[in-house]
């Protein structure tokens, strides 16, 4: 059985890894905007406005999921420990 300490450590590392990935995705989309837009517009036959909205929605949803599924439970476990 997993202990509260192990679960807290696990959620802490999950938070760190997911926040690092979010930062990487953000930097990649910002740094290589033209490349990603041209690639995805050819692959999915979408215009640039739709793709920009999709990128924003993706990053926003990923950030919300990180907060709800990793950061908040981690903080709650740290408070009760």
PDB file with SEQRES, HELIX, SHEET and CRYST1 records, atoms N, CA, C and O in Angstrom:
SEQRES   1 A   81  UNK UNK UNK UNK UNK UNK UNK UNK UNK UNK UNK UNK UNK          
SEQRES   2 A   81  UNK UNK UNK UNK UNK UNK UNK UNK UNK UNK UNK UNK UNK          
SEQRES   3 A   81  UNK UNK UNK UNK UNK UNK UNK UNK UNK UNK UNK UNK UNK          
SEQRES   4 A   81  UNK UNK UNK UNK UNK UNK UNK UNK UNK UNK UNK UNK UNK          
SEQRES   5 A   81  UNK UNK UNK UNK UNK UNK UNK UNK UNK UNK UNK UNK UNK          
SEQRES   6 A   81  UNK UNK UNK UNK UNK UNK UNK UNK UNK UNK UNK UNK UNK          
SEQRES   7 A   81  UNK UNK UNK                                                  
HELIX    1 AA1 UNK A    4  UNK A   31  1                                  28    
HELIX    2 AA2 UNK A   33  UNK A   44  1                                  12    
HELIX    3 AA3 UNK A   48  UNK A   66  1                                  19    
HELIX    4 AA4 UNK A   67  UNK A   71  3                                   5    
HELIX    5 AA5 UNK A   72  UNK A   80  1                                   9    
CRYST1    1.000    1.000    1.000  90.00  90.00  90.00 P 1           1          
ATOM      1  N   UNK A   1       0.838  -1.187   0.000  1.00  0.00           N  
ATOM      2  CA  UNK A   1       0.000   0.000   0.000  1.00  0.00           C  
ATOM      3  C   UNK A   1       0.884   1.251   0.000  1.00  0.00           C  
ATOM      4  O   UNK A   1       1.948   1.270   0.619  1.00  0.00           O  
ATOM      5  N   UNK A   2       0.443   2.260  -0.679  1.00  0.00           N  
ATOM      6  CA  UNK A   2       1.220   3.495  -0.785  1.00  0.00           C  
ATOM      7  C   UNK A   2       0.946   4.392   0.431  1.00  0.00           C  
ATOM      8  O   UNK A   2      -0.191   4.498   0.893  1.00  0.00           O  
ATOM      9  N   UNK A   3       1.981   5.017   0.926  1.00  0.00           N  
ATOM     10  CA  UNK A   3       1.831   5.915   2.074  1.00  0.00           C  
ATOM     11  C   UNK A   3       1.546   7.335   1.588  1.00  0.00           C  
ATOM     12  O   UNK A   3       1.734   7.649   0.412  1.00  0.00           O  
ATOM     13  N   UNK A   4       1.092   8.187   2.506  1.00  0.00           N  
ATOM     14  CA  UNK A   4       0.843   9.584   2.151  1.00  0.00           C  
ATOM     15  C   UNK A   4       2.127  10.285   1.719  1.00  0.00           C  
ATOM     16  O   UNK A   4       2.107  11.139   0.832  1.00  0.00           O  
ATOM     17  N   UNK A   5       3.221   9.929   2.337  1.00  0.00           N  
ATOM     18  CA  UNK A   5       4.506  10.533   1.972  1.00  0.00           C  
ATOM     19  C   UNK A   5       4.900  10.159   0.541  1.00  0.00           C  
ATOM     20  O   UNK A   5       5.374  11.006  -0.215  1.00  0.00           O  
ATOM     21  N   UNK A   6       4.707   8.903   0.175  1.00  0.00           N  
ATOM     22  CA  UNK A   6       5.017   8.465  -1.188  1.00  0.00           C  
ATOM     23  C   UNK A   6       4.095   9.140  -2.201  1.00  0.00           C  
ATOM     24  O   UNK A   6       4.540   9.551  -3.273  1.00  0.00           O  
ATOM     25  N   UNK A   7       2.819   9.253  -1.865  1.00  0.00           N  
ATOM     26  CA  UNK A   7       1.863   9.905  -2.762  1.00  0.00           C  
ATOM     27  C   UNK A   7       2.204  11.383  -2.934  1.00  0.00           C  
ATOM     28  O   UNK A   7       2.117  11.919  -4.039  1.00  0.00           O  
ATOM     29  N   UNK A   8       2.586  12.032  -1.856  1.00  0.00           N  
ATOM     30  CA  UNK A   8       2.980  13.441  -1.924  1.00  0.00           C  
ATOM     31  C   UNK A   8       4.208  13.615  -2.811  1.00  0.00           C  
ATOM     32  O   UNK A   8       4.256  14.527  -3.636  1.00  0.00           O  
ATOM     33  N   UNK A   9       5.190  12.753  -2.644  1.00  0.00           N  
ATOM     34  CA  UNK A   9       6.392  12.806  -3.483  1.00  0.00           C  
ATOM     35  C   UNK A   9       6.043  12.560  -4.947  1.00  0.00           C  
ATOM     36  O   UNK A   9       6.536  13.257  -5.835  1.00  0.00           O  
ATOM     37  N   UNK A  10       5.198  11.573  -5.193  1.00  0.00           N  
ATOM     38  CA  UNK A  10       4.779  11.258  -6.559  1.00  0.00           C  
ATOM     39  C   UNK A  10       4.090  12.452  -7.214  1.00  0.00           C  
ATOM     40  O   UNK A  10       4.421  12.818  -8.342  1.00  0.00           O  
ATOM     41  N   UNK A  11       3.138  13.058  -6.513  1.00  0.00           N  
ATOM     42  CA  UNK A  11       2.422  14.208  -7.076  1.00  0.00           C  
ATOM     43  C   UNK A  11       3.343  15.408  -7.262  1.00  0.00           C  
ATOM     44  O   UNK A  11       3.173  16.185  -8.201  1.00  0.00           O  
ATOM     45  N   UNK A  12       4.312  15.559  -6.373  1.00  0.00           N  
ATOM     46  CA  UNK A  12       5.279  16.642  -6.534  1.00  0.00           C  
ATOM     47  C   UNK A  12       6.091  16.488  -7.806  1.00  0.00           C  
ATOM     48  O   UNK A  12       6.276  17.450  -8.552  1.00  0.00           O  
ATOM     49  N   UNK A  13       6.576  15.275  -8.055  1.00  0.00           N  
ATOM     50  CA  UNK A  13       7.349  15.029  -9.279  1.00  0.00           C  
ATOM     51  C   UNK A  13       6.473  15.107 -10.520  1.00  0.00           C  
ATOM     52  O   UNK A  13       6.918  15.589 -11.562  1.00  0.00           O  
ATOM     53  N   UNK A  14       5.238  14.642 -10.422  1.00  0.00           N  
ATOM     54  CA  UNK A  14       4.306  14.785 -11.552  1.00  0.00           C  
ATOM     55  C   UNK A  14       4.103  16.255 -11.888  1.00  0.00           C  
ATOM     56  O   UNK A  14       4.080  16.632 -13.060  1.00  0.00           O  
ATOM     57  N   UNK A  15       3.957  17.081 -10.864  1.00  0.00           N  
ATOM     58  CA  UNK A  15       3.778  18.519 -11.074  1.00  0.00           C  
ATOM     59  C   UNK A  15       4.998  19.124 -11.758  1.00  0.00           C  
ATOM     60  O   UNK A  15       4.861  19.888 -12.713  1.00  0.00           O  
ATOM     61  N   UNK A  16       6.173  18.791 -11.280  1.00  0.00           N  
ATOM     62  CA  UNK A  16       7.408  19.340 -11.855  1.00  0.00           C  
ATOM     63  C   UNK A  16       7.548  18.932 -13.322  1.00  0.00           C  
ATOM     64  O   UNK A  16       7.848  19.767 -14.176  1.00  0.00           O  
ATOM     65  N   UNK A  17       7.335  17.666 -13.608  1.00  0.00           N  
ATOM     66  CA  UNK A  17       7.479  17.167 -14.982  1.00  0.00           C  
ATOM     67  C   UNK A  17       6.449  17.806 -15.901  1.00  0.00           C  
ATOM     68  O   UNK A  17       6.786  18.233 -17.006  1.00  0.00           O  
ATOM     69  N   UNK A  18       5.199  17.876 -15.461  1.00  0.00           N  
ATOM     70  CA  UNK A  18       4.152  18.449 -16.303  1.00  0.00           C  
ATOM     71  C   UNK A  18       4.336  19.944 -16.523  1.00  0.00           C  
ATOM     72  O   UNK A  18       4.071  20.438 -17.619  1.00  0.00           O  
ATOM     73  N   UNK A  19       4.778  20.668 -15.515  1.00  0.00           N  
ATOM     74  CA  UNK A  19       5.032  22.099 -15.694  1.00  0.00           C  
ATOM     75  C   UNK A  19       6.209  22.309 -16.644  1.00  0.00           C  
ATOM     76  O   UNK A  19       6.190  23.238 -17.451  1.00  0.00           O  
ATOM     77  N   UNK A  20       7.226  21.463 -16.559  1.00  0.00           N  
ATOM     78  CA  UNK A  20       8.358  21.551 -17.491  1.00  0.00           C  
ATOM     79  C   UNK A  20       7.899  21.273 -18.925  1.00  0.00           C  
ATOM     80  O   UNK A  20       8.323  21.958 -19.857  1.00  0.00           O  
ATOM     81  N   UNK A  21       7.037  20.274 -19.102  1.00  0.00           N  
ATOM     82  CA  UNK A  21       6.508  19.982 -20.438  1.00  0.00           C  
ATOM     83  C   UNK A  21       5.657  21.130 -20.968  1.00  0.00           C  
ATOM     84  O   UNK A  21       5.740  21.472 -22.147  1.00  0.00           O  
ATOM     85  N   UNK A  22       4.841  21.725 -20.107  1.00  0.00           N  
ATOM     86  CA  UNK A  22       4.027  22.870 -20.513  1.00  0.00           C  
ATOM     87  C   UNK A  22       4.918  24.018 -20.966  1.00  0.00           C  
ATOM     88  O   UNK A  22       4.647  24.652 -21.986  1.00  0.00           O  
ATOM     89  N   UNK A  23       5.964  24.283 -20.224  1.00  0.00           N  
ATOM     90  CA  UNK A  23       6.902  25.337 -20.599  1.00  0.00           C  
ATOM     91  C   UNK A  23       7.590  25.017 -21.925  1.00  0.00           C  
ATOM     92  O   UNK A  23       7.753  25.897 -22.771  1.00  0.00           O  
ATOM     93  N   UNK A  24       7.992  23.765 -22.104  1.00  0.00           N  
ATOM     94  CA  UNK A  24       8.620  23.354 -23.363  1.00  0.00           C  
ATOM     95  C   UNK A  24       7.664  23.537 -24.540  1.00  0.00           C  
ATOM     96  O   UNK A  24       8.051  24.087 -25.571  1.00  0.00           O  
ATOM     97  N   UNK A  25       6.410  23.076 -24.392  1.00  0.00           N  
ATOM     98  CA  UNK A  25       5.427  23.222 -25.468  1.00  0.00           C  
ATOM     99  C   UNK A  25       5.195  24.691 -25.800  1.00  0.00           C  
ATOM    100  O   UNK A  25       5.127  25.068 -26.970  1.00  0.00           O  
ATOM    101  N   UNK A  26       5.074  25.518 -24.763  1.00  0.00           N  
ATOM    102  CA  UNK A  26       4.870  26.944 -24.978  1.00  0.00           C  
ATOM    103  C   UNK A  26       6.047  27.551 -25.744  1.00  0.00           C  
ATOM    104  O   UNK A  26       5.853  28.263 -26.729  1.00  0.00           O  
ATOM    105  N   UNK A  27       7.258  27.267 -25.287  1.00  0.00           N  
ATOM    106  CA  UNK A  27       8.439  27.819 -25.952  1.00  0.00           C  
ATOM    107  C   UNK A  27       8.574  27.311 -27.383  1.00  0.00           C  
ATOM    108  O   UNK A  27       8.991  28.057 -28.269  1.00  0.00           O  
ATOM    109  N   UNK A  28       8.225  26.044 -27.615  1.00  0.00           N  
ATOM    110  CA  UNK A  28       8.306  25.495 -28.963  1.00  0.00           C  
ATOM    111  C   UNK A  28       7.313  26.182 -29.892  1.00  0.00           C  
ATOM    112  O   UNK A  28       7.656  26.553 -31.015  1.00  0.00           O  
ATOM    113  N   UNK A  29       6.081  26.350 -29.418  1.00  0.00           N  
ATOM    114  CA  UNK A  29       5.056  26.986 -30.252  1.00  0.00           C  
ATOM    115  C   UNK A  29       5.419  28.441 -30.528  1.00  0.00           C  
ATOM    116  O   UNK A  29       5.222  28.922 -31.644  1.00  0.00           O  
ATOM    117  N   UNK A  30       5.941  29.143 -29.539  1.00  0.00           N  
ATOM    118  CA  UNK A  30       6.320  30.544 -29.732  1.00  0.00           C  
ATOM    119  C   UNK A  30       7.563  30.662 -30.615  1.00  0.00           C  
ATOM    120  O   UNK A  30       7.608  31.515 -31.501  1.00  0.00           O  
ATOM    121  N   UNK A  31       8.556  29.831 -30.388  1.00  0.00           N  
ATOM    122  CA  UNK A  31       9.818  29.932 -31.127  1.00  0.00           C  
ATOM    123  C   UNK A  31       9.704  29.465 -32.574  1.00  0.00           C  
ATOM    124  O   UNK A  31      10.328  30.039 -33.466  1.00  0.00           O  
ATOM    125  N   UNK A  32       8.920  28.441 -32.802  1.00  0.00           N  
ATOM    126  CA  UNK A  32       8.798  27.865 -34.142  1.00  0.00           C  
ATOM    127  C   UNK A  32       7.377  28.024 -34.682  1.00  0.00           C  
ATOM    128  O   UNK A  32       6.817  27.098 -35.269  1.00  0.00           O  
ATOM    129  N   UNK A  33       6.804  29.212 -34.474  1.00  0.00           N  
ATOM    130  CA  UNK A  33       5.415  29.468 -34.856  1.00  0.00           C  
ATOM    131  C   UNK A  33       5.161  29.193 -36.340  1.00  0.00           C  
ATOM    132  O   UNK A  33       4.218  28.482 -36.688  1.00  0.00           O  
ATOM    133  N   UNK A  34       5.989  29.748 -37.201  1.00  0.00           N  
ATOM    134  CA  UNK A  34       5.770  29.573 -38.643  1.00  0.00           C  
ATOM    135  C   UNK A  34       5.880  28.106 -39.056  1.00  0.00           C  
ATOM    136  O   UNK A  34       5.089  27.620 -39.864  1.00  0.00           O  
ATOM    137  N   UNK A  35       6.858  27.414 -38.502  1.00  0.00           N  
ATOM    138  CA  UNK A  35       7.027  25.996 -38.821  1.00  0.00           C  
ATOM    139  C   UNK A  35       5.812  25.190 -38.387  1.00  0.00           C  
ATOM    140  O   UNK A  35       5.279  24.397 -39.163  1.00  0.00           O  
ATOM    141  N   UNK A  36       5.371  25.393 -37.139  1.00  0.00           N  
ATOM    142  CA  UNK A  36       4.228  24.615 -36.643  1.00  0.00           C  
ATOM    143  C   UNK A  36       2.949  24.976 -37.379  1.00  0.00           C  
ATOM    144  O   UNK A  36       2.139  24.101 -37.683  1.00  0.00           O  
ATOM    145  N   UNK A  37       2.762  26.261 -37.668  1.00  0.00           N  
ATOM    146  CA  UNK A  37       1.556  26.663 -38.397  1.00  0.00           C  
ATOM    147  C   UNK A  37       1.530  26.065 -39.798  1.00  0.00           C  
ATOM    148  O   UNK A  37       0.499  25.550 -40.230  1.00  0.00           O  
ATOM    149  N   UNK A  38       2.643  26.125 -40.506  1.00  0.00           N  
ATOM    150  CA  UNK A  38       2.656  25.580 -41.869  1.00  0.00           C  
ATOM    151  C   UNK A  38       2.495  24.061 -41.863  1.00  0.00           C  
ATOM    152  O   UNK A  38       1.780  23.505 -42.697  1.00  0.00           O  
ATOM    153  N   UNK A  39       3.159  23.395 -40.924  1.00  0.00           N  
ATOM    154  CA  UNK A  39       3.050  21.939 -40.839  1.00  0.00           C  
ATOM    155  C   UNK A  39       1.623  21.502 -40.521  1.00  0.00           C  
ATOM    156  O   UNK A  39       1.071  20.640 -41.205  1.00  0.00           O  
ATOM    157  N   UNK A  40       1.029  22.086 -39.495  1.00  0.00           N  
ATOM    158  CA  UNK A  40      -0.314  21.676 -39.088  1.00  0.00           C  
ATOM    159  C   UNK A  40      -1.381  22.122 -40.082  1.00  0.00           C  
ATOM    160  O   UNK A  40      -2.389  21.436 -40.249  1.00  0.00           O  
ATOM    161  N   UNK A  41      -1.177  23.253 -40.741  1.00  0.00           N  
ATOM    162  CA  UNK A  41      -2.159  23.673 -41.741  1.00  0.00           C  
ATOM    163  C   UNK A  41      -2.152  22.726 -42.940  1.00  0.00           C  
ATOM    164  O   UNK A  41      -3.197  22.489 -43.547  1.00  0.00           O  
ATOM    165  N   UNK A  42      -0.989  22.186 -43.284  1.00  0.00           N  
ATOM    166  CA  UNK A  42      -0.925  21.202 -44.370  1.00  0.00           C  
ATOM    167  C   UNK A  42      -1.491  19.852 -43.938  1.00  0.00           C  
ATOM    168  O   UNK A  42      -2.211  19.207 -44.700  1.00  0.00           O  
ATOM    169  N   UNK A  43      -1.167  19.425 -42.716  1.00  0.00           N  
ATOM    170  CA  UNK A  43      -1.628  18.119 -42.236  1.00  0.00           C  
ATOM    171  C   UNK A  43      -3.133  18.064 -42.027  1.00  0.00           C  
ATOM    172  O   UNK A  43      -3.779  17.084 -42.397  1.00  0.00           O  
ATOM    173  N   UNK A  44      -3.695  19.115 -41.433  1.00  0.00           N  
ATOM    174  CA  UNK A  44      -5.097  19.080 -41.029  1.00  0.00           C  
ATOM    175  C   UNK A  44      -5.996  19.986 -41.857  1.00  0.00           C  
ATOM    176  O   UNK A  44      -7.197  20.068 -41.600  1.00  0.00           O  
ATOM    177  N   UNK A  45      -5.424  20.670 -42.853  1.00  0.00           N  
ATOM    178  CA  UNK A  45      -6.181  21.541 -43.742  1.00  0.00           C  
ATOM    179  C   UNK A  45      -6.975  22.588 -42.954  1.00  0.00           C  
ATOM    180  O   UNK A  45      -8.169  22.778 -43.182  1.00  0.00           O  
ATOM    181  N   UNK A  46      -6.292  23.264 -42.024  1.00  0.00           N  
ATOM    182  CA  UNK A  46      -6.910  24.304 -41.210  1.00  0.00           C  
ATOM    183  C   UNK A  46      -6.219  25.631 -41.477  1.00  0.00           C  
ATOM    184  O   UNK A  46      -5.038  25.669 -41.824  1.00  0.00           O  
ATOM    185  N   UNK A  47      -6.972  26.732 -41.310  1.00  0.00           N  
ATOM    186  CA  UNK A  47      -6.347  28.041 -41.497  1.00  0.00           C  
ATOM    187  C   UNK A  47      -5.585  28.455 -40.233  1.00  0.00           C  
ATOM    188  O   UNK A  47      -5.731  27.850 -39.171  1.00  0.00           O  
ATOM    189  N   UNK A  48      -4.776  29.493 -40.379  1.00  0.00           N  
ATOM    190  CA  UNK A  48      -3.894  29.918 -39.287  1.00  0.00           C  
ATOM    191  C   UNK A  48      -4.669  30.415 -38.065  1.00  0.00           C  
ATOM    192  O   UNK A  48      -4.236  30.204 -36.932  1.00  0.00           O  
ATOM    193  N   UNK A  49      -5.794  31.063 -38.282  1.00  0.00           N  
ATOM    194  CA  UNK A  49      -6.595  31.556 -37.156  1.00  0.00           C  
ATOM    195  C   UNK A  49      -7.109  30.405 -36.311  1.00  0.00           C  
ATOM    196  O   UNK A  49      -7.060  30.458 -35.082  1.00  0.00           O  
ATOM    197  N   UNK A  50      -7.597  29.373 -36.963  1.00  0.00           N  
ATOM    198  CA  UNK A  50      -8.096  28.195 -36.253  1.00  0.00           C  
ATOM    199  C   UNK A  50      -6.969  27.500 -35.502  1.00  0.00           C  
ATOM    200  O   UNK A  50      -7.155  27.058 -34.369  1.00  0.00           O  
ATOM    201  N   UNK A  51      -5.811  27.404 -36.124  1.00  0.00           N  
ATOM    202  CA  UNK A  51      -4.672  26.759 -35.466  1.00  0.00           C  
ATOM    203  C   UNK A  51      -4.179  27.557 -34.260  1.00  0.00           C  
ATOM    204  O   UNK A  51      -3.845  26.975 -33.228  1.00  0.00           O  
ATOM    205  N   UNK A  52      -4.133  28.878 -34.384  1.00  0.00           N  
ATOM    206  CA  UNK A  52      -3.722  29.694 -33.239  1.00  0.00           C  
ATOM    207  C   UNK A  52      -4.673  29.506 -32.065  1.00  0.00           C  
ATOM    208  O   UNK A  52      -4.239  29.426 -30.915  1.00  0.00           O  
ATOM    209  N   UNK A  53      -5.972  29.436 -32.354  1.00  0.00           N  
ATOM    210  CA  UNK A  53      -6.950  29.190 -31.296  1.00  0.00           C  
ATOM    211  C   UNK A  53      -6.756  27.795 -30.708  1.00  0.00           C  
ATOM    212  O   UNK A  53      -6.855  27.616 -29.495  1.00  0.00           O  
ATOM    213  N   UNK A  54      -6.483  26.816 -31.553  1.00  0.00           N  
ATOM    214  CA  UNK A  54      -6.267  25.447 -31.073  1.00  0.00           C  
ATOM    215  C   UNK A  54      -5.030  25.373 -30.179  1.00  0.00           C  
ATOM    216  O   UNK A  54      -5.049  24.683 -29.159  1.00  0.00           O  
ATOM    217  N   UNK A  55      -3.958  26.072 -30.546  1.00  0.00           N  
ATOM    218  CA  UNK A  55      -2.753  26.087 -29.713  1.00  0.00           C  
ATOM    219  C   UNK A  55      -3.058  26.696 -28.348  1.00  0.00           C  
ATOM    220  O   UNK A  55      -2.664  26.159 -27.313  1.00  0.00           O  
ATOM    221  N   UNK A  56      -3.766  27.827 -28.362  1.00  0.00           N  
ATOM    222  CA  UNK A  56      -4.116  28.489 -27.107  1.00  0.00           C  
ATOM    223  C   UNK A  56      -5.003  27.589 -26.249  1.00  0.00           C  
ATOM    224  O   UNK A  56      -4.771  27.450 -25.048  1.00  0.00           O  
ATOM    225  N   UNK A  57      -6.021  26.978 -26.863  1.00  0.00           N  
ATOM    226  CA  UNK A  57      -6.922  26.082 -26.123  1.00  0.00           C  
ATOM    227  C   UNK A  57      -6.163  24.900 -25.533  1.00  0.00           C  
ATOM    228  O   UNK A  57      -6.408  24.507 -24.393  1.00  0.00           O  
ATOM    229  N   UNK A  58      -5.245  24.337 -26.306  1.00  0.00           N  
ATOM    230  CA  UNK A  58      -4.449  23.198 -25.839  1.00  0.00           C  
ATOM    231  C   UNK A  58      -3.621  23.573 -24.615  1.00  0.00           C  
ATOM    232  O   UNK A  58      -3.629  22.862 -23.610  1.00  0.00           O  
ATOM    233  N   UNK A  59      -2.907  24.692 -24.703  1.00  0.00           N  
ATOM    234  CA  UNK A  59      -2.066  25.114 -23.584  1.00  0.00           C  
ATOM    235  C   UNK A  59      -2.907  25.459 -22.358  1.00  0.00           C  
ATOM    236  O   UNK A  59      -2.522  25.145 -21.232  1.00  0.00           O  
ATOM    237  N   UNK A  60      -4.051  26.102 -22.570  1.00  0.00           N  
ATOM    238  CA  UNK A  60      -4.922  26.460 -21.447  1.00  0.00           C  
ATOM    239  C   UNK A  60      -5.484  25.217 -20.771  1.00  0.00           C  
ATOM    240  O   UNK A  60      -5.491  25.130 -19.543  1.00  0.00           O  
ATOM    241  N   UNK A  61      -5.954  24.259 -21.556  1.00  0.00           N  
ATOM    242  CA  UNK A  61      -6.511  23.031 -20.986  1.00  0.00           C  
ATOM    243  C   UNK A  61      -5.442  22.224 -20.262  1.00  0.00           C  
ATOM    244  O   UNK A  61      -5.691  21.686 -19.183  1.00  0.00           O  
ATOM    245  N   UNK A  62      -4.262  22.140 -20.846  1.00  0.00           N  
ATOM    246  CA  UNK A  62      -3.170  21.400 -20.212  1.00  0.00           C  
ATOM    247  C   UNK A  62      -2.794  22.032 -18.873  1.00  0.00           C  
ATOM    248  O   UNK A  62      -2.548  21.330 -17.893  1.00  0.00           O  
ATOM    249  N   UNK A  63      -2.753  23.369 -18.843  1.00  0.00           N  
ATOM    250  CA  UNK A  63      -2.431  24.070 -17.598  1.00  0.00           C  
ATOM    251  C   UNK A  63      -3.498  23.812 -16.537  1.00  0.00           C  
ATOM    252  O   UNK A  63      -3.165  23.562 -15.379  1.00  0.00           O  
ATOM    253  N   UNK A  64      -4.761  23.869 -16.910  1.00  0.00           N  
ATOM    254  CA  UNK A  64      -5.845  23.607 -15.960  1.00  0.00           C  
ATOM    255  C   UNK A  64      -5.758  22.187 -15.423  1.00  0.00           C  
ATOM    256  O   UNK A  64      -5.927  21.966 -14.224  1.00  0.00           O  
ATOM    257  N   UNK A  65      -5.497  21.224 -16.296  1.00  0.00           N  
ATOM    258  CA  UNK A  65      -5.384  19.833 -15.852  1.00  0.00           C  
ATOM    259  C   UNK A  65      -4.197  19.626 -14.909  1.00  0.00           C  
ATOM    260  O   UNK A  65      -4.295  18.861 -13.949  1.00  0.00           O  
ATOM    261  N   UNK A  66      -3.089  20.297 -15.174  1.00  0.00           N  
ATOM    262  CA  UNK A  66      -1.934  20.201 -14.275  1.00  0.00           C  
ATOM    263  C   UNK A  66      -2.305  20.728 -12.894  1.00  0.00           C  
ATOM    264  O   UNK A  66      -1.985  20.112 -11.878  1.00  0.00           O  
ATOM    265  N   UNK A  67      -2.974  21.861 -12.867  1.00  0.00           N  
ATOM    266  CA  UNK A  67      -3.348  22.458 -11.585  1.00  0.00           C  
ATOM    267  C   UNK A  67      -4.325  21.565 -10.832  1.00  0.00           C  
ATOM    268  O   UNK A  67      -4.144  21.308  -9.642  1.00  0.00           O  
ATOM    269  N   UNK A  68      -5.364  21.088 -11.526  1.00  0.00           N  
ATOM    270  CA  UNK A  68      -6.416  20.308 -10.866  1.00  0.00           C  
ATOM    271  C   UNK A  68      -5.938  18.913 -10.463  1.00  0.00           C  
ATOM    272  O   UNK A  68      -6.271  18.437  -9.378  1.00  0.00           O  
ATOM    273  N   UNK A  69      -5.170  18.261 -11.316  1.00  0.00           N  
ATOM    274  CA  UNK A  69      -4.810  16.866 -11.072  1.00  0.00           C  
ATOM    275  C   UNK A  69      -3.463  16.662 -10.379  1.00  0.00           C  
ATOM    276  O   UNK A  69      -3.207  15.584  -9.843  1.00  0.00           O  
ATOM    277  N   UNK A  70      -2.604  17.672 -10.380  1.00  0.00           N  
ATOM    278  CA  UNK A  70      -1.281  17.517  -9.771  1.00  0.00           C  
ATOM    279  C   UNK A  70      -1.019  18.502  -8.645  1.00  0.00           C  
ATOM    280  O   UNK A  70      -0.700  18.099  -7.527  1.00  0.00           O  
ATOM    281  N   UNK A  71      -1.150  19.779  -8.931  1.00  0.00           N  
ATOM    282  CA  UNK A  71      -0.726  20.803  -7.978  1.00  0.00           C  
ATOM    283  C   UNK A  71      -1.654  20.881  -6.767  1.00  0.00           C  
ATOM    284  O   UNK A  71      -1.184  20.888  -5.630  1.00  0.00           O  
ATOM    285  N   UNK A  72      -2.964  20.938  -6.998  1.00  0.00           N  
ATOM    286  CA  UNK A  72      -3.904  21.054  -5.875  1.00  0.00           C  
ATOM    287  C   UNK A  72      -3.844  19.836  -4.954  1.00  0.00           C  
ATOM    288  O   UNK A  72      -3.781  20.018  -3.738  1.00  0.00           O  
ATOM    289  N   UNK A  73      -3.859  18.595  -5.471  1.00  0.00           N  
ATOM    290  CA  UNK A  73      -3.709  17.459  -4.551  1.00  0.00           C  
ATOM    291  C   UNK A  73      -2.374  17.470  -3.805  1.00  0.00           C  
ATOM    292  O   UNK A  73      -2.316  17.095  -2.634  1.00  0.00           O  
ATOM    293  N   UNK A  74      -1.311  17.894  -4.471  1.00  0.00           N  
ATOM    294  CA  UNK A  74      -0.003  17.984  -3.815  1.00  0.00           C  
ATOM    295  C   UNK A  74      -0.053  18.970  -2.650  1.00  0.00           C  
ATOM    296  O   UNK A  74       0.415  18.668  -1.553  1.00  0.00           O  
ATOM    297  N   UNK A  75      -0.619  20.140  -2.891  1.00  0.00           N  
ATOM    298  CA  UNK A  75      -0.717  21.148  -1.827  1.00  0.00           C  
ATOM    299  C   UNK A  75      -1.601  20.648  -0.690  1.00  0.00           C  
ATOM    300  O   UNK A  75      -1.282  20.854   0.480  1.00  0.00           O  
ATOM    301  N   UNK A  76      -2.711  19.991  -1.028  1.00  0.00           N  
ATOM    302  CA  UNK A  76      -3.602  19.459   0.007  1.00  0.00           C  
ATOM    303  C   UNK A  76      -2.884  18.430   0.874  1.00  0.00           C  
ATOM    304  O   UNK A  76      -3.034  18.433   2.096  1.00  0.00           O  
ATOM    305  N   UNK A  77      -2.112  17.560   0.253  1.00  0.00           N  
ATOM    306  CA  UNK A  77      -1.365  16.563   1.024  1.00  0.00           C  
ATOM    307  C   UNK A  77      -0.278  17.208   1.883  1.00  0.00           C  
ATOM    308  O   UNK A  77      -0.018  16.755   2.997  1.00  0.00           O  
ATOM    309  N   UNK A  78       0.353  18.256   1.374  1.00  0.00           N  
ATOM    310  CA  UNK A  78       1.368  18.962   2.168  1.00  0.00           C  
ATOM    311  C   UNK A  78       0.724  19.639   3.381  1.00  0.00           C  
ATOM    312  O   UNK A  78       1.326  19.699   4.453  1.00  0.00           O  
ATOM    313  N   UNK A  79      -0.494  20.146   3.210  1.00  0.00           N  
ATOM    314  CA  UNK A  79      -1.184  20.818   4.314  1.00  0.00           C  
ATOM    315  C   UNK A  79      -1.542  19.831   5.417  1.00  0.00           C  
ATOM    316  O   UNK A  79      -1.373  20.129   6.599  1.00  0.00           O  
ATOM    317  N   UNK A  80      -2.039  18.648   5.031  1.00  0.00           N  
ATOM    318  CA  UNK A  80      -2.472  17.693   6.059  1.00  0.00           C  
ATOM    319  C   UNK A  80      -1.321  16.911   6.669  1.00  0.00           C  
ATOM    320  O   UNK A  80      -1.497  16.259   7.699  1.00  0.00           O  
ATOM    321  N   UNK A  81      -0.154  16.963   6.056  1.00  0.00           N  
ATOM    322  CA  UNK A  81       0.988  16.179   6.556  1.00  0.00           C  
ATOM    323  C   UNK A  81       1.575  16.764   7.819  1.00  0.00           C  
ATOM    324  O   UNK A  81       2.538  16.222   8.362  1.00  0.00           O  
TER     325      UNK A  81                                                      
END                                                                             
